[in-house]
């Protein structure tokens, strides 16, 4: 990132994404480097985060635990020693911006930053369909109609404007295998990410996921491969109980216990051979404070300046201003809501590299609006259609707080 292009009033509390070698978007190039493959994308992670365990490795496994932020791992470190004690590499890296699942997973499946691959947010504007779209379910934002954007003509396999990681590995003769919940294995989002994947495996539970991981490594013993596994329960629980809720901590204890007993301990010698294993998260979560929840309707002057409701997310607002109102929208946030949000012209954020370096995907600018408003502390702003979320969620993500941006990177050499 080029910090010189950020405003002098940029909040110190914001954690910037480290696209230069310390972010989740650098993971695909790291996998490729370990496997000795060329890669078109952002550079690999810094050497200290993978080279100590890479020598002679032919197989790489990455387990993504959604929303397992660095804050949560630090809080529970003493209780997770059964797995943490076996790590050969432990580091803190950053998410991307926005720190939201659809953008983060897209970077983990391409090795490109959001501005490069084009999945730049949770809710995006589609002028060709005259609608805002929610990008987990590919539905209009005004009401949930799953895959309605696909029905309207969006082609998931062509949406991302960067080669898929699995496609790049396959070109060099290395197959990619994906394991995730059975309910999401055939979704539009999975099809978007799965370009070039040799096989997808749907699972019912986390123990099922771990057993299938171990079985696949055993079945493919001696073969070069990349295995990507994803599990979402920490994210789901954190939304409803906050990032450090009792249920969240109980779940993470259970997940790590199962990683030890159902994966690490049951791997055969041939499954372990020449294999490295990493655990990472896509983002963390920040608590939503009741008095910091701001309804858009409480600011009619702001509504009058906007062409339509904000998109992006509750903590990263993509604002489309009426003609001649761009500067006034940014000014309103910084003067009337300065304790809650920091706003700047979207073009400044792009120039600074907040969404990643150039080249940008052709639709990136159109999908980001005119003004970007970034939440401070635990603030959110929501439109009437998102009232249920505002009432129910105790925590969330998408912004630049340390809680959202800082994630763990854990590395294991399985044959040592």
HELIX and SHEET records of a PDB file:
HELIX    1   1 UNK A    3  UNK A    5  5                                   3    
HELIX    2   2 UNK A   24  UNK A   26  5                                   3    
HELIX    3   3 UNK A   27  UNK A   34  1                                   8    
HELIX    4   4 UNK A   47  UNK A   49  5                                   3    
HELIX    5   5 UNK A   51  UNK A   53  5                                   3    
HELIX    6   6 UNK A   70  UNK A   76  1                                   7    
HELIX    7   7 UNK A   77  UNK A   80  5                                   4    
HELIX    8   8 UNK A   81  UNK A   84  1                                   4    
HELIX    9   9 UNK A  101  UNK A  108  1                                   8    
HELIX   10  10 UNK A  114  UNK A  117  1                                   4    
HELIX   11  11 UNK A  127  UNK A  129  5                                   3    
HELIX   12  12 UNK A  148  UNK A  152  1                                   5    
HELIX   13  13 UNK A  156  UNK A  159  1                                   4    
HELIX   14  14 UNK A  165  UNK A  171  1                                   7    
HELIX   15  15 UNK A  188  UNK A  193  1                                   6    
HELIX   16  16 UNK A  206  UNK A  219  1                                  14    
HELIX   17  17 UNK A  233  UNK A  241  1                                   9    
HELIX   18  18 UNK A  246  UNK A  258  1                                  13    
HELIX   19  19 UNK A  259  UNK A  264  3                                   6    
HELIX   20  20 UNK A  269  UNK A  272  1                                   4    
HELIX   21  21 UNK A  290  UNK A  292  5                                   3    
HELIX   22  22 UNK A  296  UNK A  298  5                                   3    
HELIX   23  23 UNK A  300  UNK A  305  1                                   6    
HELIX   24  24 UNK A  326  UNK A  336  1                                  11    
HELIX   25  25 UNK A  346  UNK A  352  1                                   7    
HELIX   26  26 UNK A  364  UNK A  368  1                                   5    
HELIX   27  27 UNK A  384  UNK A  386  5                                   3    
HELIX   28  28 UNK A  387  UNK A  392  1                                   6    
HELIX   29  29 UNK A  402  UNK A  405  1                                   4    
SHEET    1   A 7 UNK A  89  UNK A  94  0                                        
SHEET    2   A 7 UNK A 406  UNK A 413 -1                                        
SHEET    3   A 7 UNK A 275  UNK A 280 -1                                        
SHEET    4   A 7 UNK A  59  UNK A  65  1                                        
SHEET    5   A 7 UNK A 225  UNK A 231  1                                        
SHEET    6   A 7 UNK A 175  UNK A 181  1                                        
SHEET    7   A 7 UNK A 199  UNK A 203  1                                        
SHEET    1   B 3 UNK A 123  UNK A 126  0                                        
SHEET    2   B 3 UNK A 131  UNK A 134 -1                                        
SHEET    3   B 3 UNK A 139  UNK A 140 -1                                        
SHEET    1   C 2 UNK A 286  UNK A 287  0                                        
SHEET    2   C 2 UNK A 395  UNK A 396 -1                                        
SHEET    1   D 2 UNK A 293  UNK A 295  0                                        
SHEET    2   D 2 UNK A 380  UNK A 382  1                                        
SHEET    1   E 4 UNK A 311  UNK A 312  0                                        
SHEET    2   E 4 UNK A 316  UNK A 319 -1                                        
SHEET    3   E 4 UNK A 371  UNK A 375 -1                                        
SHEET    4   E 4 UNK A 341  UNK A 345 -1                                        
END                                                                             
